[in-house]
Amino acid sequence: MKDTMPLPTHRPFNSKQRTVRQPAYKALDADVFTKVWAENAALTARSAKALHSVGVLRQWVEGQVVLSRGQATSTALLLVKGRLRVSVTTPEGEEHLLRWMLPGEISGLSSVFAETTYPADLVAVGTTQVLHIERIRLIDLINRDPAVAVDLLRILGLRINHLLDTLADQSMHSLEQRVWATLERIAKFNSVTVPDGVMLRVSQSDLAQAASASRQRVNQQLRHFQEQGLIRLGYRSIVLLGPNNP
């Protein structure tokens, strides 16, 4: 990519651990990367237009639950505007943040095609517009337009890869590794470039949920990263500092 903002070349792991993940994000222009992520994870303009012809647009406001984990659904959801928070809640009542959906992304395909329940909680972040596509109309569209079918298969493949990446991050035994890997993962789809690095628009509570750890322990780890000159903590934001901004 052009005009990239380098992330810290030193990672908060020992030399043996560093060889596993260090090459992943040596340089990152957050604005470009977020745009690329959204474009890759989104349907093509042609497919989106075809889905709009068979779907119904609905508006949701901050905090409204669009779908709940375990809820039966026959509708695929195409995010048109805003963001959707995707999370699950443990039997102990702790929320675990999985990801955010961005405009152009579609969700619910596996539930619709397999005729099973939705696997997570989907909550609106701010004012959100969502296109709802009923299963019978979606199947009819796929039968008529193979290009849409191929595009949906691509989206499902990307979703599987994202799931495997998340599982790999969570399998790390060290909290230090899990928190840093989660920061890198969030930087893919929820960050902007700032003068001294890359700013992630995430609260410490959300980060703790995504890293499968308590807020207190994650807060301690973040302050350790800050002391090392790797990050700068702000209000509901975390900046991954470039190498020239200790």
N, C-alpha and C positions, 0 to 999 in steps of 0.2 A: 504494500500500500504506500501511497505518497504521503509525505509530511506526517509521518507517524510520531506519536508521543511515546518514547520508550518508558516501559515500566522498570522498576528496580531490577537490576541484573543480578543482585544477590537475593536469594530467597531465604526465608527464615527456617531452613532445614540444614542438617549437616550435609557434607559433601556426598555421602552415599545416597541419601534420600533425594538430593537435588537433581541427580541425573534422571530421575523419573519424570519430573514435571517442568524443569527449568526451560526447555525449548518452547514450551507451549505459548507463552505470551511475552516474548522478548521485546516486542514493539506493538503498540496498539493505539490507533486513533479511535477513540471511543465513538465519536459521531459517525465516522465511516463504518466502524465495526457494527454498531447498533443498527445502522441502515442496512448493511449487508445481511445481518442476522434476520432482520424483519423481512427482507426481500426473499431470502432463502426459505424461511419458515412459513411464508405466506403463499397463498394460491396465486397463480398467474392472473393477470388482468382479465384474460379471456374466461377462465374458470369462474372468477368472482362475478363477472357479468352474467354468466349463465346461471349461477346460483341465485343472484338477485332476482332473476326472472321467475324463480319458483319459491322464493322465501318471503317471510314477513318480517319487517323491521320493527324492533321494539326498543324502547329507551329504558335504562335503569339508572338509579341514582346511587350515590355513595353508600356503601354498606349493604345494599340489597343483595340477597342471595339468589343468584340466577339458577343454580342447580346445587343440590346437596348430595353428599356421598351416600350411595345406596339407593338413591332415587331412581325409579324407573323412568326412562325417557325414550321417546321415539323421534327426537329432534336433534339435528346437528346445529352447532352454533358458530356463525362466522362473525368475528369481532370487526365492526366497521369503524368505531370511534371509541377512544378511551383505553382503559386497561382493565383486565380481569385478574384477580388474585386466585391462584390455584393452590389449595392446601388440603391437608387431611388432619383429623383430630384423633389422637391416641385414646385407648380405653381409659387412660388416667385423666383425660380432658385437656391434654396439651396439644396446641395447634402446631403443625409442622408445615412450613411454607415449602412448596415444591417449585413454583415459578410464577411469572406473570405472563399473561397473554397480551400480545401486541396487536394493533390493527392489521387486518389481513390474515390473521391466523384463524384456523377452524378447529373446533373441539367437539368431542362427543361421537366421533366417527366409529370408534371401536364399540361403543355402547349401542349405537344405531344399527351397525351391520351385524353384530352378534346378538342383538335383541336382549341386552343385559343392562344392569343398573350402572349409573355413572360412578366412577371410582374416586371422586374427590369433591371438595366443596369449591364452588365457583362464585366469587363475590365481586361486585362492581367496585372499582376504584375511581371515584369521581363520577361525573355524568358519562354514561356509556351507552353506545348504540350497538345492538346485536341483531344480526339477521338469523331468524329461526327457520330451519328447513326441515319439514316433516319427512320421515323415512320414505314413505310411498312416493313422494315427489322427487326425492334425491335418487332413489333407485331408478325411477323412470328416466330422469335426466342422464344417469350413467349409461343406461341401455341405449339412449339416443346419441350420446356424445362420448366416445371412448377417450378423447383427450382429457375430459374432466376426470374420468376414472383413473387414468395414469397420474394425473396431478394429485389426486387424493391419495393414491398409493405412495407417492413421493413424500407427502406430508406425514403419513403413518410411519414410513421408514425413518424420517428425521426425528419423530417423536420417540421411537424405540431407541435410537442412538442417544438422544438426550437423557432418556431414562437410565441407560447403561452408564453414561457419564456420571449421573447423579449417584447411582449405586456405588460406582468406583470411588467417588469422593467420600461417601459415607463409610466405606469399609476401611478408611485410614484409621489407624489406632491412635495416632497423636492428635490431640485437639488442635495444636498448632497447625498441623497439616490440613485438617478438615476445614478450619476457619479460612486459611489462605486459599485453599481450593475453591471454597464457596465464594469468596470474594472474586476470584477469577471467573467463576461461572456466571455470577451476577453481572460482571462487567460486559459479558457478551450481549446482554439484551436490555440493560437498564442503567446506562451510564452516559456521561457527556465529557468532552475534553475541556479541561480548565488550564490556566497558565502553568500550574505547577504539577500537573499530572492528569489523572482520570478520576472523575467524581462519580461514585455510585450513589444512586438515589435510593437508599435503603436505611431503615431504622435498625438499631442494634437488636431490638426484639425480633424483627423479621430475620435478621442475619442469624440469630441464635436458633430460631426455628429451622432455618434452612440447613444449618450445620449440625442439627440434632444435639444441641447442648443447652445448658441453662444460660440465661441472660447474664448472670453474674460471672460465670466462667468465661464466656465470650468477651464480656467487657474487660476482664483482666487481660485476656490474650490480645485484644485490640490495643490496650494501653501499652503492652509490651512491644507490639509492632510499632506503635507511635514513638516509643523511646528509642527504637532501632532506626528511626528515620524512614520507615517503609510506608507509613500512612499518616494522614492528618484527619482527626475526628472533628465532625461538625454536627449541627442539628439535623437529624434524620439524613445524614450523608456521611460518606467516608471517601476520602481522596487517596488513591494509590499514587504515591509520589514518584515523579520521574527521578532518574539517577542524579540529576544536577540540582535536586531540591531536597537536601537532607533535612 
